[in-house]
Amino acid sequence: MGVSTFNGINIALRGLLAQQRALDVTTHNIANASTEGYTRQEALLQAADPISNVSLWGMVFPGQLGQGVTVDSYRRIRDVFNDVQLRGAASEQASLDVRYRELHAISLAMPEPSDYGLRSQLQRFFESWHEVANAPESLAARHALAQSGQSLATTFNHTARVLADMRVNDDAEITAGIGEMNAILAGVAELNTQIGQLVLAGAELDPATLQIVRPGQAPNDLLDRRDLLLDKLAEIADITSVTYDDQNRATVVVAGLTVVTPAAGATPVTRAQLDAQFASATLTGGQLHGLLEAHGNMLNEANPASYISQLNLLAQSLHDAVNAQHALGIDLSGTAGGVFFDMSAPAGPPGAATRLRMSAALLATPNLIAAGGAGQGPGSATNANAMIALQDALTTGGATFRNYYNGLQSGLGATTQSTQRSLEAQGIIVGGLADRRSSTSDVSLDEEMTSMIRFQHAYAAASRILSAMDENLDRLINGTGRVGL
């Protein structure tokens, strides 16, 4: 069996087509150089199946005769292991970013050092008692004390309202984050369906197991879109795992919850599920983790360690200590003192900073301030001096008012700085992993230009071969005939 005269044309044609496909891929890369989530692709070329060299009577020609080149597949240049690392690091960074944002906002709600902070207001309050002690019968000093008490209570109220508003905003942001996450999950499920259909189209199956041995199509652009969605998902909540079946359809587990499967599609996540996963420490990263930590720990009055609870305890302790001491004194008319700070029901620390009020009666009539001691006459300052001594008494969790608040502030500052340092360190990790992905998967225009020139020269060479074969056939067909005719 001989080889067809037209075989060389076929080989040259395959070369032309293969180099053209490679140029098309290069063009696609250049066009998407700035596309978010795009992964560089390449055409994998391989030698075409050769002509068998064995016939009925033996060898027709030595060895195998090659039949040129063909495009085996179009491959994405992607490091899956780096993707897993980057998504995990990005989840941690997103959580730390929200945590730092919340701590910074709490610090702004309790500005220290500041003329308008609680520390200054507490100091002015006890300084006003000093002025009353120095001049018990001075109405001006009593007016100043009443206003100082009012300013202190107002500062407590304002700080508590700001923290309460933060918690409400966090709750709304959590709801929005869950909605965004569920939309992403629906997008992943839809892409799963499209990817599976394309992989099955023309796929080679194992006849025994019916598993895909060789996929029909490689939907690279759809895979990029799905990976981009998974990257965004990792910023919202930590991805526990992503696995793929033989059709390249993803099964996604987020915070221990299986949220996408090839069979069932996307399963929406509820707030109750996220709360449970956060409580069990299964949700460990992402913006939702940071928001739930702020909502459930930092700003939750039901949590004794929260900043709002510590503020409530300080307000309640101030209310109880000052009122108890005020009741022991007498006012300018010799009447026993009434309440100094008012607090609406219910009694107890929860909500105390919001409910603390200066007595309306004392604001209207400062003469009712009980600065004198019982049995010593209205002009005495015994009780005022006792009030001054309260600032050094262990009234709040085994500490003075000032030391307790200083401890709250120092703890907040230390936690904020520690979170900031962790966020900066995590940013370095994420940046390194992102650079590694960029060096592997991003489009380099210089590299693509080099590839384009290489494929262009290969295409030109194949076309020159085709021209040479055409000349040979023209000579054979048109320039030869039977001898003697």
C-alpha positions in Angstrom: 0.0 0.0 0.0 1.5 3.3 -1.1 1.1 6.7 0.3 -1.2 9.2 -1.5 0.4 12.0 -3.4 -2.0 14.3 -1.6 -0.8 13.2 1.9 1.7 16.2 2.1 -1.2 18.6 1.4 -3.1 17.0 4.3 -0.1 17.4 6.7 0.4 21.0 5.6 -3.3 21.7 6.1 -3.2 20.3 9.6 -0.2 22.5 10.4 -2.1 25.6 9.1 -5.2 24.8 11.1 -3.3 24.0 14.3 -1.3 27.2 14.2 -4.4 29.1 13.4 -6.1 27.7 16.5 -3.1 28.5 18.6 -3.2 32.1 17.2 -6.9 32.3 18.1 -6.2 31.3 21.7 -3.5 33.9 21.9 -5.9 36.5 20.5 -8.5 35.4 23.1 -5.9 35.8 25.9 -4.9 39.3 24.7 -8.5 40.4 24.4 -9.2 39.3 28.0 -6.0 40.6 29.6 -8.0 43.0 31.8 -11.0 40.7 32.4 -11.6 40.0 36.1 -11.2 36.3 36.9 -9.9 35.4 33.4 -7.3 32.6 33.3 -4.7 32.4 30.6 -5.3 29.6 28.2 -3.1 27.7 25.8 -3.6 25.3 22.9 -2.0 21.9 23.5 -0.6 20.6 20.3 0.3 17.0 19.7 1.4 14.9 16.8 -1.5 13.4 14.8 -1.9 9.6 14.7 0.7 8.2 12.2 -0.1 5.9 9.3 0.4 2.2 10.2 3.4 0.7 8.5 2.3 -2.9 8.5 0.6 -4.5 5.5 -0.4 -8.0 4.6 3.0 -8.7 3.0 5.2 -6.9 5.5 6.7 -3.4 5.9 5.6 -0.8 3.4 8.1 1.8 4.7 10.4 1.9 7.7 8.9 3.1 10.9 5.7 5.1 11.1 4.9 7.9 8.8 3.7 11.0 10.8 0.6 12.9 9.7 1.4 16.3 11.1 -0.1 18.1 14.1 -3.5 18.5 15.8 -4.9 20.5 18.7 -5.4 18.0 21.6 -7.2 20.5 23.9 -7.4 24.0 25.2 -6.0 24.2 28.7 -6.4 26.8 31.5 -3.2 27.6 33.3 -4.5 27.3 36.8 -3.0 26.2 40.2 -5.9 24.6 42.1 -3.9 24.2 45.3 -3.0 27.9 45.3 -6.7 28.7 44.8 -7.6 26.8 47.9 -4.9 28.6 49.9 -5.9 32.0 48.6 -9.6 31.6 49.3 -8.8 30.5 52.9 -6.5 33.4 53.4 -9.0 35.8 51.8 -11.8 34.6 54.2 -9.6 35.3 57.2 -8.6 38.7 55.9 -12.3 39.6 55.3 -13.2 38.6 58.8 -10.3 40.6 60.3 -11.2 43.6 58.2 -14.8 43.6 59.5 -13.5 43.0 63.1 -11.1 45.9 62.8 -13.8 48.2 61.3 -16.2 47.4 64.2 -13.5 47.9 66.9 -12.5 51.2 65.3 -16.1 52.3 65.2 -16.5 51.4 68.9 -13.4 53.4 69.7 -14.9 56.4 67.9 -18.1 56.0 70.0 -16.0 56.2 73.2 -13.4 58.8 72.1 -10.5 59.0 74.5 -8.7 61.1 75.3 -11.3 63.7 74.5 -13.1 66.6 76.2 -16.4 64.9 75.4 -15.5 61.4 76.5 -16.8 59.6 79.6 -13.4 60.0 81.3 -13.6 63.8 81.1 -17.3 63.9 82.0 -16.6 61.7 85.1 -13.8 64.0 86.2 -15.9 67.1 85.7 -18.8 65.5 87.7 -16.6 65.0 90.8 -14.9 68.3 90.3 -18.4 69.9 90.5 -18.9 68.1 93.8 -15.6 69.7 95.0 -17.0 73.1 94.1 -20.2 72.4 96.0 -18.2 71.2 99.0 -16.2 74.4 99.0 -19.4 76.6 98.8 -22.4 74.4 99.9 -24.8 77.3 99.8 -23.8 78.6 96.4 -26.6 78.2 93.9 -24.2 78.7 91.0 -22.1 75.7 92.2 -25.2 73.6 92.5 -26.4 74.5 89.1 -23.0 73.6 87.7 -23.2 70.2 89.4 -26.7 69.5 88.1 -25.5 70.4 84.6 -22.4 68.2 85.0 -24.6 65.3 86.1 -26.8 65.9 83.1 -23.8 66.0 80.7 -22.5 62.7 82.2 -25.8 61.0 81.8 -26.2 62.3 78.2 -22.7 61.0 77.3 -23.7 57.5 78.6 -27.0 57.7 76.6 -25.3 58.9 73.4 -22.5 56.2 73.5 -25.1 53.5 74.2 -27.3 54.6 71.3 -24.3 54.7 68.9 -23.4 51.1 69.9 -27.0 50.0 69.6 -27.3 51.5 66.2 -24.1 49.7 65.1 -25.6 46.4 66.2 -28.8 47.2 64.2 -26.7 48.1 61.1 -24.7 44.9 61.6 -27.9 42.9 61.6 -29.0 44.4 58.4 -25.6 43.8 56.8 -25.7 40.2 57.9 -29.1 39.8 56.1 -27.7 41.5 53.0 -24.6 39.3 53.1 -26.7 36.1 53.3 -28.7 37.3 50.3 -25.5 37.9 48.3 -24.1 34.5 49.3 -27.3 32.7 48.2 -27.2 34.6 44.9 -23.6 33.4 44.4 -24.6 29.8 45.2 -27.4 30.0 42.7 -24.9 31.2 40.1 -22.5 28.4 40.9 -25.3 25.8 40.6 -26.3 27.2 37.2 -22.8 27.1 35.9 -22.5 23.5 37.2 -25.4 22.6 34.9 -23.9 24.3 31.8 -20.4 22.9 32.5 -21.7 19.4 32.9 -23.6 19.5 29.6 -20.6 20.7 27.7 -18.3 18.2 29.3 -20.7 15.4 28.4 -21.0 16.6 24.7 -18.9 14.2 22.8 -17.2 12.8 25.9 -15.5 9.4 25.9 -17.1 7.1 28.5 -15.8 3.9 30.1 -18.3 1.3 28.9 -18.1 -0.6 32.2 -18.6 2.3 34.7 -20.0 4.9 32.4 -17.5 7.4 33.9 -16.0 10.0 31.7 -12.6 9.0 30.5 -12.1 12.0 28.2 -14.3 15.1 28.4 -16.0 16.3 25.2 -15.4 20.0 25.6 -13.4 22.1 28.1 -15.6 25.1 28.9 -12.7 27.2 30.1 -14.5 30.5 30.2 -17.4 29.0 32.3 -14.9 27.5 34.7 -13.3 31.0 35.1 -16.7 32.5 35.9 -17.4 29.7 38.5 -13.9 30.2 40.1 -14.6 34.0 40.3 -17.9 33.3 42.1 -16.1 31.0 44.5 -13.5 33.7 45.2 -16.2 36.2 46.0 -18.0 33.5 48.1 -14.8 33.0 50.2 -14.8 36.7 51.1 -18.4 36.4 52.5 -18.0 33.1 54.4 -15.2 30.5 54.7 -15.4 27.7 52.2 -14.8 24.4 53.9 -14.3 22.4 50.7 -14.9 22.3 46.9 -14.9 18.9 45.2 -15.6 18.0 41.5 -17.2 15.1 39.9 -16.3 13.5 36.5 -18.3 16.2 34.7 -16.4 18.9 36.5 -19.4 19.9 38.5 -18.6 21.4 41.9 -19.9 20.4 45.3 -19.4 23.3 47.6 -19.4 23.2 51.4 -19.5 26.5 53.3 -18.9 26.7 57.0 -19.7 23.0 57.3 -23.0 23.3 55.3 -23.3 21.6 51.9 -24.7 24.4 49.9 -24.2 23.3 46.2 -24.4 19.8 44.8 -24.6 18.6 41.1 -27.8 16.8 41.8 -29.7 19.2 44.1 -28.3 22.5 42.9 -28.1 25.4 45.4 -29.5 25.1 48.9 -30.1 28.7 50.3 -28.5 29.4 53.7 -30.6 30.8 56.5 -29.7 33.2 59.3 -30.5 30.5 61.9 -28.1 28.1 60.2 -25.3 30.7 60.2 -25.9 31.6 63.9 -25.6 27.9 64.7 -22.4 27.5 62.7 -21.0 30.6 64.3 -21.9 29.4 67.8 -20.3 26.0 67.1 -17.1 27.7 65.7 -17.7 26.0 62.3 -18.0 29.4 60.6 -14.5 30.8 61.0 -13.9 33.3 58.3 -15.4 35.8 55.9 -17.3 39.0 56.3 -20.3 37.2 57.9 -18.0 35.8 60.6 -16.7 39.3 61.5 -20.3 40.7 61.5 -21.7 37.9 63.6 -18.8 38.3 66.1 -19.6 42.0 66.4 -23.3 41.4 66.6 -23.2 38.5 69.0 -20.1 39.3 71.1 -18.9 42.9 71.0 -22.3 44.7 70.9 -24.6 42.2 72.5 -26.0 43.2 75.9 -26.7 39.6 76.7 -22.9 39.0 76.6 -21.3 40.2 79.8 -18.0 40.7 78.1 -19.3 43.0 75.4 -18.4 46.6 75.3 -22.0 47.7 75.7 -22.4 45.4 78.7 -19.3 46.9 80.4 -20.7 50.4 79.7 -24.1 49.4 81.2 -22.4 48.0 84.3 -20.5 51.3 84.8 -23.7 53.3 84.4 -25.6 51.1 86.8 -22.8 51.2 89.4 -22.6 55.0 89.1 -26.4 55.2 89.5 -26.5 53.0 92.5 -23.5 54.4 94.4 -24.4 58.1 93.8 -28.0 57.6 94.7 -27.2 55.6 97.8 -24.8 58.3 99.1 -27.2 61.1 98.0 -30.0 59.7 100.1 -27.7 59.9 103.2 -27.4 63.7 103.0 -29.7 66.7 103.3 -30.5 69.6 101.0 -30.6 73.3 101.8 -34.0 73.0 103.5 -32.8 70.1 105.7 -34.7 67.5 103.8 -33.2 64.1 103.2 -31.8 63.7 99.6 -33.8 62.0 97.0 -32.6 60.3 93.8 -29.7 62.0 92.0 -29.7 59.8 88.9 -33.0 58.6 87.6 -33.4 55.3 85.7 -36.5 54.0 84.2 -37.6 50.4 84.5 -36.5 47.7 84.2 -33.9 47.7 86.9 -30.5 46.1 86.3 -27.5 46.7 84.1 -29.0 45.7 80.7 -29.8 49.0 79.0 -28.6 51.0 82.0 -26.4 53.3 79.9 -29.4 54.1 77.7 -31.8 54.7 80.6 -29.6 56.8 82.9 -31.0 60.2 83.5 -30.3 63.2 85.7 -33.1 63.8 88.2 -35.5 66.3 86.6 -36.3 67.7 90.1 -32.6 68.4 90.8 -32.2 70.0 87.4 -35.2 72.3 88.0 -34.3 73.0 91.7 -30.6 72.5 92.5 -31.4 73.5 96.1 -32.5 69.9 96.5 -29.0 68.5 96.0 -28.1 66.9 99.4 -24.6 68.2 100.0 -25.0 68.4 103.8 -24.7 65.8 106.4 -27.7 64.7 108.5 -28.0 66.6 111.7 -25.3 69.1 110.7 -27.4 71.8 109.1 -28.1 72.7 105.5 -24.8 74.6 105.1 -22.6 71.6 105.8 -20.6 69.8 103.1 -20.2 66.4 104.7 -22.2 64.5 102.1 -20.5 66.4 99.3 -17.2 65.2 100.6 -18.5 61.7 100.8 -19.6 62.0 97.2 -16.1 63.1 96.3 -14.7 60.0 98.0 -16.8 57.8 95.8 -14.4 58.3 92.9 -11.8 56.3 94.8 -14.2 53.6 96.1 -14.3 50.1 94.7 -17.8 50.4 93.3 -17.6 48.7 89.8 -16.5 45.1 89.6 -13.9 45.6 92.3 -12.6 48.8 90.7 -13.2 52.5 90.9 -15.3 54.2 88.3 -12.2 55.7 86.6 -10.1 52.5 86.8 -13.0 50.4 85.4 -13.5 52.7 82.5 -9.7 52.9 81.9 -9.6 49.1 81.8 -12.5 49.1 79.3 -10.6 51.6 77.1 -7.2 49.9 77.4 -8.7 46.5 76.6 -10.5 48.0 73.6 -7.3 49.7 72.4 -5.2 46.6 72.8 -7.7 44.5 71.0 -8.0 47.0 68.2 -4.2 47.2 67.8 -3.8 43.5 67.9 -6.5 43.1 65.2 -4.8 45.8 63.1 -1.5 43.9 63.2 -3.2 40.6 62.4 -5.0 42.3 59.5 -1.7 43.7 58.1 0.0 40.4 58.4 -2.9 38.6 56.7 -2.8 41.2 54.0 0.9 40.2 53.3 -0.2 36.5 53.0 -3.1 37.3 50.7 -0.9 39.5 48.6 1.8 36.8 48.2 -0.8 34.2 47.2 -2.4 36.6 44.8 0.9 37.4 43.2 1.6 33.7 42.8 -1.8 33.2 41.1 -1.1 36.3 38.9 2.3 35.0 37.8 0.7 31.6 36.9 -2.7 32.5 35.5 -2.8 36.2 34.4 -2.2 37.2 30.9 1.3 38.6 30.1 1.1 40.7 27.0 4.9 40.3 26.3 4.5 36.5 26.5 1.5 36.5 24.3 3.3 38.6 21.7 6.2 36.1 21.7 3.7 33.3 21.2 1.9 35.2 18.5 5.2 35.6 16.5 6.1 31.9 17.0 2.7 30.7 15.8 2.7 33.3 12.9 6.1 31.9 11.6 4.9 28.3 12.0 1.7 29.2 10.0 3.8 30.9 7.3 6.1 27.8 7.1 3.1 25.5 6.8 1.6 27.7 4.1 4.9 27.6 2.2 4.9 23.8 2.3 1.3 23.9 1.0 2.5 26.1 -1.9 5.3 23.7 -2.6 3.0 20.7 -2.7 0.7 22.6 -4.9 3.5 23.3 -7.4 4.5 19.6 -7.3 1.0 18.5 -8.1 0.6 21.0 -10.8 3.8 19.7 -12.5 2.6 16.1 -12.0 -0.9 16.7 -13.4 -0.3 19.3 -16.0 3.3 18.9 -17.1 3.4 15.1 -17.7 1.7 12.8 -20.2 2.2 9.6 -22.1 5.6 9.3 -23.9 5.5 9.7 -27.7 2.0 11.2 -27.9 
